[in-house]
Amino acid sequence: MNQVNDRDHYLNDFASKAAPLITSAGGRFIVRSGQATKLEGEPPKSRIVIIRFDNMDKLMAWYKSPKAAELQKIGDKYATVNSFEVEGVAK
């Protein structure tokens, strides 16, 4: 979940560069949303992004790459990010 403090800069300076980097590393966006609709409980007030990688090794290779580290420094200017890795269900 991302708490975006400066939406325009976040989208233009960070997200626009992050998307191609993530997809080139094998990531596929499942959710890129600014709003969640309440079904039960309180939805997050922040931006939700869910990215699927084929396996944890590919995720960690992307996450620990120098390009991802550079990009995160840019993102930190405009948002507070909470990242989690979650093992999914096999196909």
N, CA, C and O atoms as a CHARMM CRD file, in Angstrom:
* protein
*
  364
    1    1 MET  N      0.84000  -1.16500   0.00000 PROA 1      0.00000
    2    1 MET  CA     0.00000   0.00000   0.00000 PROA 1      0.00000
    3    1 MET  C      0.88900   1.23300   0.00000 PROA 1      0.00000
    4    1 MET  O      1.92200   1.26800   0.66800 PROA 1      0.00000
    5    2 ASN  N      0.49500   2.19800  -0.72300 PROA 2      0.00000
    6    2 ASN  CA     1.25100   3.43200  -0.82900 PROA 2      0.00000
    7    2 ASN  C      0.39700   4.59300  -0.34600 PROA 2      0.00000
    8    2 ASN  O     -0.73500   4.76200  -0.80000 PROA 2      0.00000
    9    3 GLN  N      0.92900   5.39400   0.57200 PROA 3      0.00000
   10    3 GLN  CA     0.28300   6.63100   0.97000 PROA 3      0.00000
   11    3 GLN  C      0.93200   7.73200   0.14900 PROA 3      0.00000
   12    3 GLN  O      2.03200   8.18400   0.46800 PROA 3      0.00000
   13    4 VAL  N      0.26200   8.15900  -0.89600 PROA 4      0.00000
   14    4 VAL  CA     0.83000   9.12300  -1.83800 PROA 4      0.00000
   15    4 VAL  C      0.62600  10.53700  -1.30900 PROA 4      0.00000
   16    4 VAL  O     -0.49400  10.94400  -1.00100 PROA 4      0.00000
   17    5 ASN  N      1.72600  11.27900  -1.20900 PROA 5      0.00000
   18    5 ASN  CA     1.69500  12.64600  -0.70000 PROA 5      0.00000
   19    5 ASN  C      1.64000  13.68100  -1.82100 PROA 5      0.00000
   20    5 ASN  O      1.13600  14.78700  -1.62200 PROA 5      0.00000
   21    6 ASP  N      2.14900  13.33000  -2.97900 PROA 6      0.00000
   22    6 ASP  CA     2.18000  14.23200  -4.13200 PROA 6      0.00000
   23    6 ASP  C      1.82400  13.40000  -5.36300 PROA 6      0.00000
   24    6 ASP  O      2.70600  12.85000  -6.02200 PROA 6      0.00000
   25    7 ARG  N      0.54400  13.31300  -5.66600 PROA 7      0.00000
   26    7 ARG  CA     0.03700  12.40400  -6.69600 PROA 7      0.00000
   27    7 ARG  C      0.64000  12.66200  -8.07100 PROA 7      0.00000
   28    7 ARG  O      1.07000  11.72000  -8.73600 PROA 7      0.00000
   29    8 ASP  N      0.67900  13.90700  -8.50700 PROA 8      0.00000
   30    8 ASP  CA     1.18500  14.20500  -9.85200 PROA 8      0.00000
   31    8 ASP  C      2.64200  13.78500 -10.01300 PROA 8      0.00000
   32    8 ASP  O      2.99700  13.13500 -10.99700 PROA 8      0.00000
   33    9 HSD  N      3.48300  14.14900  -9.05700 PROA 9      0.00000
   34    9 HSD  CA     4.88800  13.75500  -9.14700 PROA 9      0.00000
   35    9 HSD  C      5.05500  12.25500  -8.98700 PROA 9      0.00000
   36    9 HSD  O      5.89300  11.64700  -9.65200 PROA 9      0.00000
   37   10 TYR  N      4.25800  11.65300  -8.10300 PROA 10     0.00000
   38   10 TYR  CA     4.31200  10.20000  -7.91800 PROA 10     0.00000
   39   10 TYR  C      4.03200   9.48400  -9.24000 PROA 10     0.00000
   40   10 TYR  O      4.76900   8.58000  -9.63300 PROA 10     0.00000
   41   11 LEU  N      2.97700   9.89100  -9.91100 PROA 11     0.00000
   42   11 LEU  CA     2.61200   9.23900 -11.17300 PROA 11     0.00000
   43   11 LEU  C      3.61800   9.52700 -12.28000 PROA 11     0.00000
   44   11 LEU  O      3.99000   8.62400 -13.03000 PROA 11     0.00000
   45   12 ASN  N      4.06100  10.77600 -12.38700 PROA 12     0.00000
   46   12 ASN  CA     4.94900  11.16500 -13.48600 PROA 12     0.00000
   47   12 ASN  C      6.40400  10.76800 -13.27200 PROA 12     0.00000
   48   12 ASN  O      7.05600  10.29200 -14.20100 PROA 12     0.00000
   49   13 ASP  N      6.92000  10.95700 -12.06400 PROA 13     0.00000
   50   13 ASP  CA     8.34400  10.71900 -11.80400 PROA 13     0.00000
   51   13 ASP  C      8.64200   9.29800 -11.32300 PROA 13     0.00000
   52   13 ASP  O      9.74900   8.79600 -11.51600 PROA 13     0.00000
   53   14 PHE  N      7.65700   8.65000 -10.69800 PROA 14     0.00000
   54   14 PHE  CA     7.90000   7.32700 -10.13100 PROA 14     0.00000
   55   14 PHE  C      7.14200   6.23500 -10.88400 PROA 14     0.00000
   56   14 PHE  O      7.75900   5.35900 -11.49000 PROA 14     0.00000
   57   15 ALA  N      5.83900   6.28100 -10.85000 PROA 15     0.00000
   58   15 ALA  CA     5.02900   5.18200 -11.40800 PROA 15     0.00000
   59   15 ALA  C      5.28000   4.97500 -12.90200 PROA 15     0.00000
   60   15 ALA  O      5.30700   3.83900 -13.37500 PROA 15     0.00000
   61   16 SER  N      5.46200   6.05200 -13.63200 PROA 16     0.00000
   62   16 SER  CA     5.68900   5.92300 -15.07900 PROA 16     0.00000
   63   16 SER  C      7.01500   5.22500 -15.38600 PROA 16     0.00000
   64   16 SER  O      7.16000   4.61200 -16.44300 PROA 16     0.00000
   65   17 LYS  N      7.98200   5.31400 -14.47100 PROA 17     0.00000
   66   17 LYS  CA     9.27200   4.63300 -14.64100 PROA 17     0.00000
   67   17 LYS  C      9.24900   3.23800 -14.01300 PROA 17     0.00000
   68   17 LYS  O      9.92600   2.32400 -14.48400 PROA 17     0.00000
   69   18 ALA  N      8.46400   3.08500 -12.94700 PROA 18     0.00000
   70   18 ALA  CA     8.40400   1.79800 -12.25300 PROA 18     0.00000
   71   18 ALA  C      7.72700   0.72900 -13.09900 PROA 18     0.00000
   72   18 ALA  O      8.18400  -0.41300 -13.13400 PROA 18     0.00000
   73   19 ALA  N      6.65500   1.08200 -13.77300 PROA 19     0.00000
   74   19 ALA  CA     5.89000   0.08800 -14.53800 PROA 19     0.00000
   75   19 ALA  C      6.74800  -0.64300 -15.56800 PROA 19     0.00000
   76   19 ALA  O      6.73000  -1.87300 -15.57800 PROA 19     0.00000
   77   20 PRO  N      7.50300   0.04300 -16.44100 PROA 20     0.00000
   78   20 PRO  CA     8.32000  -0.68700 -17.40700 PROA 20     0.00000
   79   20 PRO  C      9.43500  -1.50800 -16.75600 PROA 20     0.00000
   80   20 PRO  O      9.78700  -2.57900 -17.25100 PROA 20     0.00000
   81   21 LEU  N      9.98800  -1.01100 -15.65200 PROA 21     0.00000
   82   21 LEU  CA    11.03700  -1.75400 -14.94800 PROA 21     0.00000
   83   21 LEU  C     10.46500  -3.05300 -14.37700 PROA 21     0.00000
   84   21 LEU  O     11.08800  -4.11000 -14.48000 PROA 21     0.00000
   85   22 ILE  N      9.30300  -2.96900 -13.78800 PROA 22     0.00000
   86   22 ILE  CA     8.66000  -4.14500 -13.19800 PROA 22     0.00000
   87   22 ILE  C      8.28300  -5.15500 -14.27300 PROA 22     0.00000
   88   22 ILE  O      8.54500  -6.34800 -14.11800 PROA 22     0.00000
   89   23 THR  N      7.68000  -4.69900 -15.34800 PROA 23     0.00000
   90   23 THR  CA     7.27200  -5.63900 -16.40600 PROA 23     0.00000
   91   23 THR  C      8.48300  -6.25400 -17.09800 PROA 23     0.00000
   92   23 THR  O      8.43300  -7.41300 -17.50800 PROA 23     0.00000
   93   24 SER  N      9.57000  -5.49700 -17.23400 PROA 24     0.00000
   94   24 SER  CA    10.76900  -6.06400 -17.86700 PROA 24     0.00000
   95   24 SER  C     11.41300  -7.13000 -16.98400 PROA 24     0.00000
   96   24 SER  O     12.15100  -7.98200 -17.47800 PROA 24     0.00000
   97   25 ALA  N     11.13600  -7.08800 -15.67900 PROA 25     0.00000
   98   25 ALA  CA    11.66800  -8.09100 -14.75300 PROA 25     0.00000
   99   25 ALA  C     10.71400  -9.27400 -14.58800 PROA 25     0.00000
  100   25 ALA  O     10.96100 -10.16500 -13.77500 PROA 25     0.00000
  101   26 GLY  N      9.63000  -9.28200 -15.35700 PROA 26     0.00000
  102   26 GLY  CA     8.69100 -10.40100 -15.30100 PROA 26     0.00000
  103   26 GLY  C      7.47600 -10.16500 -14.43700 PROA 26     0.00000
  104   26 GLY  O      6.64300 -11.06000 -14.29100 PROA 26     0.00000
  105   27 GLY  N      7.35100  -8.97600 -13.85500 PROA 27     0.00000
  106   27 GLY  CA     6.18300  -8.67300 -13.03000 PROA 27     0.00000
  107   27 GLY  C      4.98500  -8.31300 -13.89400 PROA 27     0.00000
  108   27 GLY  O      5.12500  -7.72300 -14.96500 PROA 27     0.00000
  109   28 ARG  N      3.80900  -8.67900 -13.41100 PROA 28     0.00000
  110   28 ARG  CA     2.55400  -8.34100 -14.09700 PROA 28     0.00000
  111   28 ARG  C      1.62900  -7.67900 -13.08600 PROA 28     0.00000
  112   28 ARG  O      1.37000  -8.22200 -12.01200 PROA 28     0.00000
  113   29 PHE  N      1.14000  -6.50900 -13.44300 PROA 29     0.00000
  114   29 PHE  CA     0.25300  -5.78500 -12.54100 PROA 29     0.00000
  115   29 PHE  C     -1.10800  -6.46300 -12.49900 PROA 29     0.00000
  116   29 PHE  O     -1.71400  -6.73300 -13.53600 PROA 29     0.00000
  117   30 ILE  N     -1.57800  -6.73300 -11.29000 PROA 30     0.00000
  118   30 ILE  CA    -2.90300  -7.28400 -11.07100 PROA 30     0.00000
  119   30 ILE  C     -3.84300  -6.15300 -10.66700 PROA 30     0.00000
  120   30 ILE  O     -4.98000  -6.08500 -11.13500 PROA 30     0.00000
  121   31 VAL  N     -3.36100  -5.26300  -9.79400 PROA 31     0.00000
  122   31 VAL  CA    -4.15500  -4.13100  -9.32100 PROA 31     0.00000
  123   31 VAL  C     -3.26100  -2.90100  -9.28400 PROA 31     0.00000
  124   31 VAL  O     -2.14000  -2.95400  -8.77800 PROA 31     0.00000
  125   32 ARG  N     -3.75700  -1.80000  -9.81700 PROA 32     0.00000
  126   32 ARG  CA    -3.14500  -0.47300  -9.65800 PROA 32     0.00000
  127   32 ARG  C     -4.31100   0.46700  -9.41900 PROA 32     0.00000
  128   32 ARG  O     -4.96400   0.90900 -10.36500 PROA 32     0.00000
  129   33 SER  N     -4.57200   0.77000  -8.16500 PROA 33     0.00000
  130   33 SER  CA    -5.80600   1.45700  -7.83300 PROA 33     0.00000
  131   33 SER  C     -5.56700   2.58000  -6.85200 PROA 33     0.00000
  132   33 SER  O     -4.64800   2.52800  -6.03600 PROA 33     0.00000
  133   34 GLY  N     -6.38500   3.57300  -6.93800 PROA 34     0.00000
  134   34 GLY  CA    -6.35600   4.65900  -5.97700 PROA 34     0.00000
  135   34 GLY  C     -7.50200   4.59300  -4.99700 PROA 34     0.00000
  136   34 GLY  O     -7.52600   5.35400  -4.03000 PROA 34     0.00000
  137   35 GLN  N     -8.45100   3.70700  -5.21800 PROA 35     0.00000
  138   35 GLN  CA    -9.62000   3.66700  -4.36200 PROA 35     0.00000
  139   35 GLN  C    -10.10200   2.23200  -4.19300 PROA 35     0.00000
  140   35 GLN  O    -10.13200   1.45800  -5.15000 PROA 35     0.00000
  141   36 ALA  N    -10.47800   1.88900  -2.97100 PROA 36     0.00000
  142   36 ALA  CA   -11.06100   0.58500  -2.68500 PROA 36     0.00000
  143   36 ALA  C    -12.49500   0.80100  -2.21300 PROA 36     0.00000
  144   36 ALA  O    -12.77900   1.76900  -1.50700 PROA 36     0.00000
  145   37 THR  N    -13.39000  -0.08700  -2.59800 PROA 37     0.00000
  146   37 THR  CA   -14.79200   0.00200  -2.20500 PROA 37     0.00000
  147   37 THR  C    -15.05300  -0.94600  -1.03800 PROA 37     0.00000
  148   37 THR  O    -14.64900  -2.10900  -1.06600 PROA 37     0.00000
  149   38 LYS  N    -15.71000  -0.45000  -0.04600 PROA 38     0.00000
  150   38 LYS  CA   -15.98200  -1.21800   1.17200 PROA 38     0.00000
  151   38 LYS  C    -16.98300  -2.33300   0.90100 PROA 38     0.00000
  152   38 LYS  O    -18.07100  -2.09200   0.37700 PROA 38     0.00000
  153   39 LEU  N    -16.60400  -3.54700   1.26100 PROA 39     0.00000
  154   39 LEU  CA   -17.53200  -4.67200   1.30300 PROA 39     0.00000
  155   39 LEU  C    -17.73900  -5.04400   2.76400 PROA 39     0.00000
  156   39 LEU  O    -18.87400  -5.12100   3.23500 PROA 39     0.00000
  157   40 GLU  N    -16.64600  -5.27300   3.47800 PROA 40     0.00000
  158   40 GLU  CA   -16.66500  -5.52800   4.92000 PROA 40     0.00000
  159   40 GLU  C    -15.43100  -4.86700   5.51700 PROA 40     0.00000
  160   40 GLU  O    -14.35800  -4.90700   4.91500 PROA 40     0.00000
  161   41 GLY  N    -15.56600  -4.27700   6.65800 PROA 41     0.00000
  162   41 GLY  CA   -14.43700  -3.61000   7.29400 PROA 41     0.00000
  163   41 GLY  C    -14.08000  -2.31600   6.58500 PROA 41     0.00000
  164   41 GLY  O    -14.76000  -1.88800   5.65300 PROA 41     0.00000
  165   42 GLU  N    -13.00900  -1.71100   7.04000 PROA 42     0.00000
  166   42 GLU  CA   -12.57700  -0.44200   6.46200 PROA 42     0.00000
  167   42 GLU  C    -11.55700  -0.67700   5.35300 PROA 42     0.00000
  168   42 GLU  O    -10.54600  -1.34300   5.57800 PROA 42     0.00000
  169   43 PRO  N    -11.80500  -0.14300   4.17000 PROA 43     0.00000
  170   43 PRO  CA   -10.81600  -0.28800   3.09700 PROA 43     0.00000
  171   43 PRO  C     -9.61900   0.61800   3.34700 PROA 43     0.00000
  172   43 PRO  O     -9.73400   1.62600   4.04400 PROA 43     0.00000
  173   44 PRO  N     -8.47900   0.26500   2.78500 PROA 44     0.00000
  174   44 PRO  CA    -7.31400   1.15000   2.91100 PROA 44     0.00000
  175   44 PRO  C     -7.60800   2.49700   2.26300 PROA 44     0.00000
  176   44 PRO  O     -8.29100   2.57000   1.24200 PROA 44     0.00000
  177   45 LYS  N     -7.09300   3.54500   2.85500 PROA 45     0.00000
  178   45 LYS  CA    -7.27800   4.89100   2.29700 PROA 45     0.00000
  179   45 LYS  C     -6.16100   5.22000   1.30800 PROA 45     0.00000
  180   45 LYS  O     -6.16500   6.27700   0.67700 PROA 45     0.00000
  181   46 SER  N     -5.22200   4.31300   1.18600 PROA 46     0.00000
  182   46 SER  CA    -4.06200   4.55700   0.34700 PROA 46     0.00000
  183   46 SER  C     -4.19100   3.82500  -0.99500 PROA 46     0.00000
  184   46 SER  O     -5.14300   3.08100  -1.23100 PROA 46     0.00000
  185   47 ARG  N     -3.22100   4.05700  -1.84800 PROA 47     0.00000
  186   47 ARG  CA    -3.15900   3.40700  -3.15300 PROA 47     0.00000
  187   47 ARG  C     -2.73300   1.95900  -2.96700 PROA 47     0.00000
  188   47 ARG  O     -1.83600   1.66800  -2.17500 PROA 47     0.00000
  189   48 ILE  N     -3.37000   1.05400  -3.69100 PROA 48     0.00000
  190   48 ILE  CA    -3.05800  -0.37300  -3.61200 PROA 48     0.00000
  191   48 ILE  C     -2.48800  -0.82000  -4.94800 PROA 48     0.00000
  192   48 ILE  O     -3.06400  -0.55700  -6.00400 PROA 48     0.00000
  193   49 VAL  N     -1.34900  -1.50000  -4.88600 PROA 49     0.00000
  194   49 VAL  CA    -0.72500  -2.05300  -6.08000 PROA 49     0.00000
  195   49 VAL  C     -0.39900  -3.51600  -5.78200 PROA 49     0.00000
  196   49 VAL  O      0.26500  -3.82100  -4.79200 PROA 49     0.00000
  197   50 ILE  N     -0.87000  -4.41400  -6.64200 PROA 50     0.00000
  198   50 ILE  CA    -0.54300  -5.83300  -6.51400 PROA 50     0.00000
  199   50 ILE  C      0.15100  -6.25700  -7.79600 PROA 50     0.00000
  200   50 ILE  O     -0.37700  -6.08600  -8.89500 PROA 50     0.00000
  201   51 ILE  N      1.34600  -6.81400  -7.63500 PROA 51     0.00000
  202   51 ILE  CA     2.16300  -7.24300  -8.76800 PROA 51     0.00000
  203   51 ILE  C      2.42200  -8.73300  -8.61700 PROA 51     0.00000
  204   51 ILE  O      2.76900  -9.20800  -7.53500 PROA 51     0.00000
  205   52 ARG  N      2.25400  -9.46000  -9.70000 PROA 52     0.00000
  206   52 ARG  CA     2.48500 -10.90500  -9.68600 PROA 52     0.00000
  207   52 ARG  C      3.80200 -11.21900 -10.37700 PROA 52     0.00000
  208   52 ARG  O      4.06700 -10.75600 -11.48700 PROA 52     0.00000
  209   53 PHE  N      4.62600 -12.01900  -9.69700 PROA 53     0.00000
  210   53 PHE  CA     5.83500 -12.57200 -10.28900 PROA 53     0.00000
  211   53 PHE  C      5.67500 -14.08400 -10.31700 PROA 53     0.00000
  212   53 PHE  O      4.93700 -14.64100  -9.50400 PROA 53     0.00000
  213   54 ASP  N      6.34900 -14.75100 -11.23400 PROA 54     0.00000
  214   54 ASP  CA     6.23600 -16.20700 -11.34800 PROA 54     0.00000
  215   54 ASP  C      6.72500 -16.93600 -10.10600 PROA 54     0.00000
  216   54 ASP  O      6.22600 -18.01300  -9.77700 PROA 54     0.00000
  217   55 ASN  N      7.70100 -16.35100  -9.41400 PROA 55     0.00000
  218   55 ASN  CA     8.20300 -16.97600  -8.19300 PROA 55     0.00000
  219   55 ASN  C      8.90600 -15.92000  -7.34500 PROA 55     0.00000
  220   55 ASN  O      9.17200 -14.80600  -7.79600 PROA 55     0.00000
  221   56 MET  N      9.19300 -16.29900  -6.12100 PROA 56     0.00000
  222   56 MET  CA     9.82000 -15.36500  -5.18100 PROA 56     0.00000
  223   56 MET  C     11.23000 -14.97000  -5.61100 PROA 56     0.00000
  224   56 MET  O     11.66900 -13.85200  -5.34200 PROA 56     0.00000
  225   57 ASP  N     11.93500 -15.87200  -6.27000 PROA 57     0.00000
  226   57 ASP  CA    13.28900 -15.54200  -6.73600 PROA 57     0.00000
  227   57 ASP  C     13.26300 -14.38900  -7.72800 PROA 57     0.00000
  228   57 ASP  O     14.09700 -13.48700  -7.65300 PROA 57     0.00000
  229   58 LYS  N     12.31400 -14.41200  -8.65800 PROA 58     0.00000
  230   58 LYS  CA    12.20400 -13.31600  -9.63600 PROA 58     0.00000
  231   58 LYS  C     11.81200 -12.01000  -8.94900 PROA 58     0.00000
  232   58 LYS  O     12.31800 -10.94000  -9.28900 PROA 58     0.00000
  233   59 LEU  N     10.91700 -12.11000  -7.99200 PROA 59     0.00000
  234   59 LEU  CA    10.52400 -10.91600  -7.24600 PROA 59     0.00000
  235   59 LEU  C     11.72800 -10.31400  -6.53600 PROA 59     0.00000
  236   59 LEU  O     11.97000  -9.11000  -6.63300 PROA 59     0.00000
  237   60 MET  N     12.48100 -11.14000  -5.82700 PROA 60     0.00000
  238   60 MET  CA    13.60900 -10.63000  -5.05700 PROA 60     0.00000
  239   60 MET  C     14.73800 -10.12600  -5.95700 PROA 60     0.00000
  240   60 MET  O     15.43500  -9.17600  -5.60000 PROA 60     0.00000
  241   61 ALA  N     14.92200 -10.74700  -7.10800 PROA 61     0.00000
  242   61 ALA  CA    15.93500 -10.25800  -8.05300 PROA 61     0.00000
  243   61 ALA  C     15.57400  -8.85200  -8.51300 PROA 61     0.00000
  244   61 ALA  O     16.44300  -7.98500  -8.60800 PROA 61     0.00000
  245   62 TRP  N     14.29800  -8.62600  -8.79800 PROA 62     0.00000
  246   62 TRP  CA    13.86500  -7.27500  -9.18600 PROA 62     0.00000
  247   62 TRP  C     14.00800  -6.32100  -8.00400 PROA 62     0.00000
  248   62 TRP  O     14.57900  -5.23900  -8.14400 PROA 62     0.00000
  249   63 TYR  N     13.49600  -6.71200  -6.85300 PROA 63     0.00000
  250   63 TYR  CA    13.44900  -5.83500  -5.68300 PROA 63     0.00000
  251   63 TYR  C     14.84200  -5.40400  -5.23300 PROA 63     0.00000
  252   63 TYR  O     15.02900  -4.26800  -4.79900 PROA 63     0.00000
  253   64 LYS  N     15.80900  -6.29600  -5.33200 PROA 64     0.00000
  254   64 LYS  CA    17.17500  -5.99600  -4.88500 PROA 64     0.00000
  255   64 LYS  C     18.06300  -5.42900  -5.98300 PROA 64     0.00000
  256   64 LYS  O     19.25400  -5.21200  -5.76000 PROA 64     0.00000
  257   65 SER  N     17.50700  -5.18700  -7.15800 PROA 65     0.00000
  258   65 SER  CA    18.31200  -4.67600  -8.27000 PROA 65     0.00000
  259   65 SER  C     18.67500  -3.20500  -8.04600 PROA 65     0.00000
  260   65 SER  O     17.93300  -2.47200  -7.39100 PROA 65     0.00000
  261   66 PRO  N     19.80900  -2.78100  -8.58800 PROA 66     0.00000
  262   66 PRO  CA    20.20500  -1.37600  -8.46600 PROA 66     0.00000
  263   66 PRO  C     19.18100  -0.41100  -9.06700 PROA 66     0.00000
  264   66 PRO  O     18.95600   0.67300  -8.52900 PROA 66     0.00000
  265   67 LYS  N     18.56600  -0.80400 -10.17600 PROA 67     0.00000
  266   67 LYS  CA    17.57100   0.07600 -10.80300 PROA 67     0.00000
  267   67 LYS  C     16.35300   0.26100  -9.88900 PROA 67     0.00000
  268   67 LYS  O     15.81800   1.36400  -9.78400 PROA 67     0.00000
  269   68 ALA  N     15.92100  -0.81000  -9.23400 PROA 68     0.00000
  270   68 ALA  CA    14.78600  -0.69700  -8.31500 PROA 68     0.00000
  271   68 ALA  C     15.15400   0.17800  -7.11800 PROA 68     0.00000
  272   68 ALA  O     14.32200   0.94600  -6.63800 PROA 68     0.00000
  273   69 ALA  N     16.38300   0.07100  -6.63600 PROA 69     0.00000
  274   69 ALA  CA    16.83000   0.89600  -5.50900 PROA 69     0.00000
  275   69 ALA  C     16.85100   2.38100  -5.88600 PROA 69     0.00000
  276   69 ALA  O     16.44100   3.23300  -5.09800 PROA 69     0.00000
  277   70 GLU  N     17.32600   2.67800  -7.08300 PROA 70     0.00000
  278   70 GLU  CA    17.33200   4.06600  -7.57400 PROA 70     0.00000
  279   70 GLU  C     15.91700   4.60600  -7.66400 PROA 70     0.00000
  280   70 GLU  O     15.63500   5.73000  -7.25000 PROA 70     0.00000
  281   71 LEU  N     15.04500   3.79700  -8.20600 PROA 71     0.00000
  282   71 LEU  CA    13.66000   4.20300  -8.38500 PROA 71     0.00000
  283   71 LEU  C     12.97200   4.41600  -7.03700 PROA 71     0.00000
  284   71 LEU  O     12.16600   5.33400  -6.88600 PROA 71     0.00000
  285   72 GLN  N     13.29000   3.57500  -6.06600 PROA 72     0.00000
  286   72 GLN  CA    12.67100   3.71400  -4.74600 PROA 72     0.00000
  287   72 GLN  C     13.04000   5.04000  -4.10300 PROA 72     0.00000
  288   72 GLN  O     12.22300   5.63000  -3.39800 PROA 72     0.00000
  289   73 LYS  N     14.25100   5.51500  -4.33200 PROA 73     0.00000
  290   73 LYS  CA    14.65100   6.81900  -3.79700 PROA 73     0.00000
  291   73 LYS  C     13.75800   7.92300  -4.35300 PROA 73     0.00000
  292   73 LYS  O     13.41400   8.86800  -3.64300 PROA 73     0.00000
  293   74 ILE  N     13.38700   7.80200  -5.61800 PROA 74     0.00000
  294   74 ILE  CA    12.48000   8.77600  -6.23500 PROA 74     0.00000
  295   74 ILE  C     11.09200   8.65200  -5.59700 PROA 74     0.00000
  296   74 ILE  O     10.48000   9.65100  -5.22000 PROA 74     0.00000
  297   75 GLY  N     10.61100   7.42200  -5.48400 PROA 75     0.00000
  298   75 GLY  CA     9.28900   7.19500  -4.91000 PROA 75     0.00000
  299   75 GLY  C      9.17000   7.68400  -3.48000 PROA 75     0.00000
  300   75 GLY  O      8.11200   8.16300  -3.07100 PROA 75     0.00000
  301   76 ASP  N     10.25100   7.56800  -2.71200 PROA 76     0.00000
  302   76 ASP  CA    10.23300   7.99400  -1.31300 PROA 76     0.00000
  303   76 ASP  C      9.97600   9.49500  -1.16600 PROA 76     0.00000
  304   76 ASP  O      9.52600   9.94000  -0.11000 PROA 76     0.00000
  305   77 LYS  N     10.25300  10.26800  -2.19600 PROA 77     0.00000
  306   77 LYS  CA     9.99100  11.70500  -2.14600 PROA 77     0.00000
  307   77 LYS  C      8.50000  12.00500  -2.16300 PROA 77     0.00000
  308   77 LYS  O      8.06400  13.02800  -1.63500 PROA 77     0.00000
  309   78 TYR  N      7.71500  11.11600  -2.76700 PROA 78     0.00000
  310   78 TYR  CA     6.31300  11.41300  -3.03100 PROA 78     0.00000
  311   78 TYR  C      5.32200  10.48900  -2.32800 PROA 78     0.00000
  312   78 TYR  O      4.11700  10.73600  -2.36600 PROA 78     0.00000
  313   79 ALA  N      5.81300   9.42900  -1.68700 PROA 79     0.00000
  314   79 ALA  CA     4.89500   8.47300  -1.07500 PROA 79     0.00000
  315   79 ALA  C      5.58100   7.70700   0.04400 PROA 79     0.00000
  316   79 ALA  O      6.80600   7.58700   0.07800 PROA 79     0.00000
  317   80 THR  N      4.77400   7.19600   0.95300 PROA 80     0.00000
  318   80 THR  CA     5.22500   6.24700   1.95400 PROA 80     0.00000
  319   80 THR  C      4.72600   4.88500   1.50800 PROA 80     0.00000
  320   80 THR  O      3.52400   4.68900   1.32300 PROA 80     0.00000
  321   81 VAL  N      5.63700   3.95100   1.33500 PROA 81     0.00000
  322   81 VAL  CA     5.28600   2.65000   0.75300 PROA 81     0.00000
  323   81 VAL  C      5.39900   1.55300   1.80100 PROA 81     0.00000
  324   81 VAL  O      6.37300   1.49400   2.55200 PROA 81     0.00000
  325   82 ASN  N      4.40400   0.69300   1.84500 PROA 82     0.00000
  326   82 ASN  CA     4.43600  -0.53500   2.63600 PROA 82     0.00000
  327   82 ASN  C      4.40600  -1.67900   1.63300 PROA 82     0.00000
  328   82 ASN  O      3.42200  -1.84800   0.91400 PROA 82     0.00000
  329   83 SER  N      5.46700  -2.45700   1.58000 PROA 83     0.00000
  330   83 SER  CA     5.57400  -3.55900   0.61400 PROA 83     0.00000
  331   83 SER  C      5.57500  -4.88200   1.35300 PROA 83     0.00000
  332   83 SER  O      6.14400  -5.00700   2.43800 PROA 83     0.00000
  333   84 PHE  N      4.92800  -5.86900   0.74600 PROA 84     0.00000
  334   84 PHE  CA     4.86800  -7.21000   1.31400 PROA 84     0.00000
  335   84 PHE  C      5.02800  -8.19800   0.19500 PROA 84     0.00000
  336   84 PHE  O      4.55300  -7.96800  -0.91700 PROA 84     0.00000
  337   85 GLU  N      5.69500  -9.30500   0.47600 PROA 85     0.00000
  338   85 GLU  CA     5.69400 -10.40400  -0.46900 PROA 85     0.00000
  339   85 GLU  C      4.76500 -11.46300   0.10700 PROA 85     0.00000
  340   85 GLU  O      4.83400 -11.79000   1.29200 PROA 85     0.00000
  341   86 VAL  N      3.90700 -11.98800  -0.73800 PROA 86     0.00000
  342   86 VAL  CA     2.93600 -12.97400  -0.30800 PROA 86     0.00000
  343   86 VAL  C      2.95600 -14.12300  -1.30700 PROA 86     0.00000
  344   86 VAL  O      2.83400 -13.91700  -2.51500 PROA 86     0.00000
  345   87 GLU  N      3.11100 -15.31700  -0.79500 PROA 87     0.00000
  346   87 GLU  CA     3.09500 -16.47800  -1.68700 PROA 87     0.00000
  347   87 GLU  C      1.65500 -16.72300  -2.12200 PROA 87     0.00000
  348   87 GLU  O      0.73800 -16.75500  -1.30100 PROA 87     0.00000
  349   88 GLY  N      1.47800 -16.89200  -3.41000 PROA 88     0.00000
  350   88 GLY  CA     0.13800 -17.08500  -3.96900 PROA 88     0.00000
  351   88 GLY  C     -0.23000 -18.54800  -4.10600 PROA 88     0.00000
  352   88 GLY  O      0.44400 -19.44300  -3.59700 PROA 88     0.00000
  353   89 VAL  N     -1.30600 -18.74900  -4.80200 PROA 89     0.00000
  354   89 VAL  CA    -1.83000 -20.08700  -5.05300 PROA 89     0.00000
  355   89 VAL  C     -1.24100 -20.59000  -6.36200 PROA 89     0.00000
  356   89 VAL  O     -1.15600 -19.84100  -7.33500 PROA 89     0.00000
  357   90 ALA  N     -0.83900 -21.84800  -6.39200 PROA 90     0.00000
  358   90 ALA  CA    -0.30000 -22.42700  -7.61600 PROA 90     0.00000
  359   90 ALA  C     -1.36300 -22.40000  -8.71200 PROA 90     0.00000
  360   90 ALA  O     -2.56300 -22.45500  -8.44400 PROA 90     0.00000
  361   91 LYS  N     -0.88600 -22.31500  -9.95300 PROA 91     0.00000
  362   91 LYS  CA    -1.81600 -22.27500 -11.09700 PROA 91     0.00000
  363   91 LYS  C     -2.59400 -23.55200 -11.21400 PROA 91     0.00000
  364   91 LYS  O     -3.41900 -23.69200 -12.11700 PROA 91     0.00000
